[in-house]
């Protein structure tokens, strides 16, 4: 069922990537995704030291024998990130898949990754960026449209237009995403030529997602109108759920505040208060327009299998039209 070049490349049951979520994509959530047949991706930038990162990787390896990936974050951050530190752990621990995401292709890391036999996936938001990633040896490229939760880039190209453009331009497999939250969107992305689909928003309400039940409930109640794009002024556009913290960031941008002030307002310490304590106005949370399709809290496995089964039923219906 839905065997593609991406399932072959990653060794997963389904061509689904559970997108990286800062502060959330730790061992428990990544293992739940991988054990459910998708590719879970750990966010290395969560961990301030390589020792903490190594401990979490070892923990994850004890929770799943299925394929998983690690994300290297190339976006601006208040805490300087030395990805070489994370790479040392990645190579030591024998991690086989690395996803990079940010404003540029990972030219400085590509050679080392390939020399260590690591499958490289770069995540970006436009054809020229995808071509650059392919040129430095990426084994697959992920592209996400403007509907996406989290990083959207500044091109504002919708998923429906972006994915087939990138598919036509590249020789390597393409993973598409942006606004996808159920089996209909999953099947549509495959019909556009993607070999895999990346999703994040529907998994915010997975039982294994470590956010407060109050936050999960407001996301279930949200519609496609309840997101906004912030941090465009610092070339770090992110789509987030609309709350007071998001509005504060937007107001700072109107006031032409600088990078440190904006990043501080959107900082991870505030988000963690929201996640852990249920203070819904404390911080920002990345969230795509597909949030309007999120219906209830379920186990990760049930969400993933529900997406695949819905897509298969729809595929069979379309085959007889």
N, C-alpha and C positions, 0 to 999 in steps of 0.2 A: 504494500500500500504506500504510494507516493515515494518510491525509490528514485533518487535523483543523483546527480553528480556530487551534490553536497552530502547526502547520506553516505555515499561511497568515500568521499574525502575525509569526513569526520568519523565515520564508523558508527553513526547514530541510527536509531530506528526510524525517526521522523526528520524531515528537513526543516526543523524548527530550532531557532536560536532564542533562548530566553535572555533578553538584552541585559547588559551590565547596568546595575543600579548602585550608585554611590551610597555607602553606609549600609546597604541591604544585601548585596551579593557576596555574602560570606559562605562558609562551608555548608551550613544547613540548607540554605536556599539553592545553592548551586547543585548540591547533591540531589535535592528533590527534583530539580529540572533534569539532570542527567539520568537519574534512575527512572524517570518517566518517559525516556526515549528521545528527549530533546538534547541540545547542547547547552549546558549551564556554563556561565562565564563569571569567574571571580574578578572582583574589582581590586586590583593590587593597590590602587591609590588610597584605599581605606586605611592601610597599615603604615604607620609613621616610620617603622624600622624594618629592615629586611629580616630581623629575627622574628618579629611578630608575623610578618608575611609567611615566613617559612613554617612557623607553627600552624598557621591556618591551612596552608597547603597540605601539610602532613595530616591534619585533622580531616580535610576533605578526602584525601586518598584513603583514609580509613572508613569513609562513609559511602564510597561508590567505587565500583570497578569499571564504570562506564566512562566514555570520553567526556572531558570537560576542557575548558579553555581558561586562560588568564588574560585580562585586559590590561594594556599599558596605556595610561592616560597622557596625552600630549597637549591637553588644554591648559590655559593659564590657571594658576592656583596660588592661594595665599602661602601655602607651604611649598617651597621649592621641591620638586620631585626629581630624584636622580634615578632614572629608569635602569641604569646599569646595575644598581643594587638589586632591583627586582629580577633583572636578567640572570644574575648570578644564581639566585634561588631557582629560577625557572630551569636553568640548565642542570643544576645539581639534582633537582627533584624529578628530572625526566619528563617535564610537561611537554606535551606534543603539539598543542594548538595555542597560538597567541593571537589575540585580537588587539589591534592598535586603533586609537581614535583620537582625532584632534585636527589642528589647522594645517597639518602637513603630513606627507607620507614619511614613514620611519626609515629614511635613507641610512641613518647612522647605525641602525640596528639590523637591517635586512640581511646583510652578509653573515653576521654572527648567527642569526636565527636559522638561516638556510644551512650553514655549516654544521649546526647541531641537529639537523633533521626536523626542525620545527615547522609545522604548517602555519603560514602567515596569512591572516585575514586583516585587511585594512577597511575601516569604516569611514565613509565620507558622504558628501551631499551633492556631488556634481560629476559630470562626464570627465572633465579635464583632470579632476583629482583622482578619479577611478583609473584613468589611463596612466597617470603617474605611478599609482600604486602597482599596477600591472607591470610597468616598465622596470621597477626595482625588484620584482620577483614575487609579488603577492600571489598566493595560490588561489585566493578568492577575494572578492571585494563586496563589502556590504554598503548599500546606499539606502538612505532614508529620506522620505519626502517631508514637506513642510508641516504635515499633520503630526509628525513624530513628537513623542514625549522626550524631553531632554534636548540634546543638541540638534538644532535645525539648520545651522549655517545661515548665510545671508542671501542665498539665491532665490529662496521662496518658491521652489519648484515642487509641485504636488507629486505624490507618489505615482499616480496614474500616468503622468508624463515622464517622470524621471526614470523609472525602472526600465521601460522598454528602450529608452535612449541609451542607457548604460549597457543593457544586454546586447544591443546592436553594435556598440562600440568596442566591447571587450571580447577577448578569447577565453579568459578564465571564467569560472562560474560566478554568478552574481546572487547575492542574498539581498532581498528587498524588504523594505518595511516603511512604516509611517502610517499611523491610523488603523493598523490591522488589529482586530480584537476578537475575531471569531472565524469559523470555518469558511464563511463567504469571502472575507478578505484574504484569507490564506490561499484559497483556490484561485482567486482573482490574480494574486501575485504570481502564482505558478503559470497562469494563462498569459501573463505579460512576459514570460520568459525567464523569470527568476528560478533558480535551482534550489533556493531555500528562502525561508521567511523569518525575519527577526521581529519579535514582539516583546513588549515590556509591560504596558499598562494593564492588560488583563491579569497579570501575575502579581500586581500590587495587592490584590485581594485574595491571593492564595493563602491557605492556612499556614503555610511555611514562611510567608513573608513577614519579617519581624517589624511590623509597624502596628501601632495601637489600634484596637478594634474600632474606636471612635473615628479614626482616620479612614479605615476601610469602609465604614458605613457611609461617610460623606462622599467617598469616591463612587460607591454603588448608587448613590442618589444623584450624582452629577450627570450633566448632559454634555453634548459636544460643544456647547457654548461656554463651558466653565473652565477654559484654559486660556492662557495668554503667553505671549513671547516677551521675555525680558533679557537683559544684558546684551542687547544688540549694539548698544553704544560702545561696548568694549570688545566688539568682534567675537562675542562668545554667546550668541543667541541660544536661548533655551526655552522650550515650551513647558510651562508649569501650571499646576492647578491654581486657580484664582483664590487668593486669600489676602489677609492684610499684609503679610510679609511680602508677597509678590507685588502688591500695589505699592509698597514702600520702595522696593527696588525700582519700579517703573518711575516713581516720583523722583528718586535720586538721579535717574537718567535724564529726566526733563530738566533737572537743575544742573546738568552737565558735571555730575560728580565723577571723580576719578576711579580708576581700577580698584585701589585698596578699599575705598569706601563702599563701592558696589559689591565687591566680593565679600566684604565683611557682613553686609546686610543679608546676603544670600548664603552666608556661611554654614558649613556643615554642623557646627555645634548647635545652632538654632534648629536645624532640621532634626537632629537627634533628639532634642527635647520634644518636638512634635511626635516623632516616631515612638519614643519611649513613654512619654507622659500623657500623650493625647491632647496637648495644647495645640489646637488646630491653627492658631494664628502665629505660632512661634517662628516657623521657618518655611522654606519653599520645598516643594516636591515635584519632580519632573513627572509630567502626565500628558499623554497624547489625546487628540480629539476623539480617539476610539473609546475613551472613558464612558461615553454615552451608551456603549454596548455592554458594559460590565454590569452583571446582574446580581451576583451573590458570592459569598465566601465559600470556596470549595478547596479540596486538596489539589495540589499542583498536578498530580496525575490525572485527576478528573477533568481539569481545565484543558490540559493538552489532548487527552483522548477525546474530549468533547469537540474540540476544534477539528481534529482529524476526521472523526465520524461525521460531523456535519458537512465537511468538505467532500467526503466520499459519497454521501447521499446526494449532494447537489451535483456532483460529477455524473452520477448515474442518471439523474433526471435530465441533465443537459444532453446526455448521449442519445436520448430517444426523441429529442425535439426535431 
